[in-house]
Amino acid sequence: MIVLGLTGSIGMGKSTVAAMFRAEGVPVFDADAAVHALQGPGGRLLREIETLFPGSTGLRGVDRRALGQIVLHDRAALARLERLIHPAVARMQREFIGRHRAHRLVVLDIPLLFEKGGWRRVDRIAVVSAPAWMQRARVLARPGMTAARLAVIRALQTPDAEKRRRADFILDTGVQRVRTRAAVRQLTACLRAQAVR
């Protein structure tokens, strides 16, 4: 089995590319979805998050806006939250890989692959990238997003140029979707073939 780490900065189109891998029959672990499950209604980490950050949870789980206001501007608070969440997500990743052992290729969709050391646990890395102007336009079109909030998020992420430098493969989403889909299809076939050897 080849474990492909899929990453990309905010607004680069990583979720779209992950869906393309799924369409090719590749099992995809979505780290963001795992975090949502841990923090959503009935989530395993709700009680501990509320203890760390009083008032940040409710009947619907974590209030992401409230929690974001706390941790985005306080690196120590963010580190406390990550020490709680990352081991739980890593455990879910291991369980996912175990369930899909029969596949030649699986994808771990991890936004902070480089930032949090996840690159050490994958065989290959694919970075999703687009021009900076396109990234900015995509992100600022999201509800509640501001240029200031985007700047804070980007400061916490490895720059796109550095991600591209460290990647084994670059998947361009600044082109027509059909071209990105063709690149995903070609990469899937290539990695499956390598896994057979």
C-alpha positions, -999 to 999 in steps of 0.1 A, spaced: 0 0 0 11 36 -7 -1 62 17 -4 96 -1 -5 127 20 -27 153 4 -23 189 15 -26 225 4 -31 259 20 -65 274 26 -85 281 -5 -63 260 -28 -90 235 -37 -78 205 -16 -114 193 -9 -122 193 -46 -91 173 -53 -99 149 -25 -133 143 -41 -116 135 -74 -95 108 -57 -127 94 -42 -142 93 -76 -113 72 -87 -121 47 -60 -93 57 -37 -102 57 1 -96 92 15 -92 101 52 -104 136 57 -87 151 88 -110 181 89 -141 158 90 -124 138 118 -119 170 138 -156 179 132 -167 145 144 -146 148 176 -160 183 182 -195 179 169 -227 170 189 -218 141 211 -181 143 201 -155 125 222 -135 157 229 -163 181 238 -160 178 275 -122 183 274 -125 213 250 -151 229 273 -128 224 303 -99 240 285 -119 268 269 -151 275 289 -181 287 269 -167 273 236 -192 244 233 -229 240 233 -257 217 222 -243 217 186 -208 209 197 -179 233 195 -188 268 186 -161 271 159 -163 309 157 -160 313 195 -131 288 197 -114 304 167 -115 338 184 -97 323 214 -70 302 196 -62 321 164 -46 350 183 -31 330 212 -4 305 202 -3 289 237 -41 283 236 -38 269 201 -10 245 212 -32 233 241 -61 226 217 -37 208 193 -23 186 221 -58 174 227 -70 170 191 -39 157 171 -35 124 190 -72 116 186 -70 123 148 -38 103 145 -56 73 161 -84 77 136 -59 78 108 -43 45 119 -77 29 122 -86 41 87 -54 27 72 -61 -6 90 -96 -8 75 -83 -2 40 -52 -25 39 -65 -43 8 -62 -11 -13 -30 -3 -31 -34 34 -25 -50 55 2 -50 93 7 -47 111 39 -62 146 34 -44 166 60 -44 205 58 -14 209 82 7 180 69 39 199 70 31 221 99 24 193 124 48 166 112 23 144 93 46 143 64 68 118 83 39 92 83 32 91 45 50 76 16 44 104 -10 31 140 -8 8 157 -32 3 195 -28 -27 212 -42 -19 247 -54 -33 276 -73 -22 312 -80 -22 335 -49 -48 358 -64 -71 329 -70 -66 316 -34 -74 350 -20 -106 353 -40 -118 319 -31 -112 324 6 -127 359 8 -159 346 -9 -165 324 22 -191 336 47 -176 355 76 -141 356 62 -121 388 62 -87 398 49 -74 401 84 -86 366 93 -71 352 62 -37 369 70 -38 352 105 -45 318 90 -18 321 63 7 331 90 0 297 107 5 277 75 37 268 56 39 291 26 27 276 -7 61 279 -23 77 258 5 49 232 2 55 230 -35 92 226 -30 87 197 -6 60 179 -26 65 148 -47 36 159 -68 18 192 -74 -18 192 -84 -28 225 -100 -63 238 -94 -57 271 -111 -66 255 -144 -98 241 -158 -113 214 -136 -111 188 -163 -73 192 -164 -70 188 -126 -92 157 -128 -69 142 -155 -39 149 -134 -55 131 -104 -65 102 -126 -29 99 -140 -14 101 -105 -38 75 -91 -29 51 -119 9 57 -115 8 51 -77 -14 20 -79 11 6 -105 40 13 -81 22 -4 -52 20 -36 -72 58 -39 -76 
